Amino acid sequence: MRTRRVAYKLCLAAMFVALDIVFTRFLSIQASQNLRFSFQTVALALSGWVLGPVWACVAAVAGDLLGMLINSGGVAIIPLLTLSAAAKGLIFGLVLYKRNITLWRTALAYACVAIVCDMGLTTLGLTLSFGGTYAARLWTRLPAIGIQFVVLTLLVTALFKALEPPLTKMLHENE
């Protein structure tokens, strides 16, 4: 029975990796070297909600590394950005897994992701890789992080509310 559950989670993780790659590499807008508008957060939040922190973390790392192999945009793999993706999956899993989804819970999860990952690890990784000062890079990223916080919190909450009944049924049938 345990082997079946692991295989099931592995299949779901692969689906979330594919969503992560599509949302990040193909359905995103690279505004500048500092700013990319992407729906990666939707895939990571869904994986955290469905799979839990460990599997979501693994899926986020796999999505980042495979995405870089498919479409790197001319940039080498930056370990701090991969760590940031892992932290996003972990945070979403810790805050959302097996919990009722509310606007406030989603906002809390994304606020933690925005502070720790987007403003912290990602900005630091970009600064160390491309030069400049952390403060200057952070100030240029803050407006986009704020906009994404509002838009993605509302989008993820609405999506979760729409998907909650069928996903809950599907997950309980396969446990």
Residue, then its C-alpha position, 0 to 999 in steps of 0.5 A: m500500500r505504501t508503494r502505491r501511495v509513493a507512486y501516486k505522489l510521484c505522479l502528482a509531483a511530476m504533473f506539478v513539475a510540468l506545470d512549474i516549467v510551463f508557467t515559469r519558462f513559457l507563460s512568463i514575462q521577463a520585464s528586465q534582468n530583475l523582474r519576471f512576471s510568472f505564474q510559477t507560484v500557482a504551481l508551487a502553491l498547488s503542489g504544497w497544498v496537495l503533496g505537502p512540504v517535502w514533496a512540494c520542495v522536491a517538485a520545486v527543485a526538479g521544476d527549477l533544474l529541469g526548467m533551466l535545462i529546457n529554457s535557461g534564457g542564457v543564464a547559468i543555474i544559480p544555486l540560490l534561486t534553486l534554494s529559493a524555489a525549494a523554500k517556496g515549495l516548503i513554505f506552501g506545503l507547511v502553510l497549506y497542506k491538509r488545511n482549509i483554504t481561505l484568503w487569509r491562509t493563502a495571503l499568509a503563505y504568499a507573504c512568507v514566500a514573498i519575504v523569505c524567497d522573493m525579497g530574500l533569497t532570489t534578490l540575493g542570488l540575483t545580486l551575487s550573480f549579476g552584481g550591484t547592491y542588494a538594496a538597489r536590486l530589492w528596491t527595483r523588485l519591490p513594486a513587482i513583488g507587491i503586485q504579484f502578492v495581490v494578484l497571485t493571492l487572489l488567483v490562487t485562492a479562487l483556483f483553490k476554491a474551485l478545485e477543492p471539491p474535486l481534488t479532495k475527493m480524488l485525494h481521499e479515494n487514492e489514500 
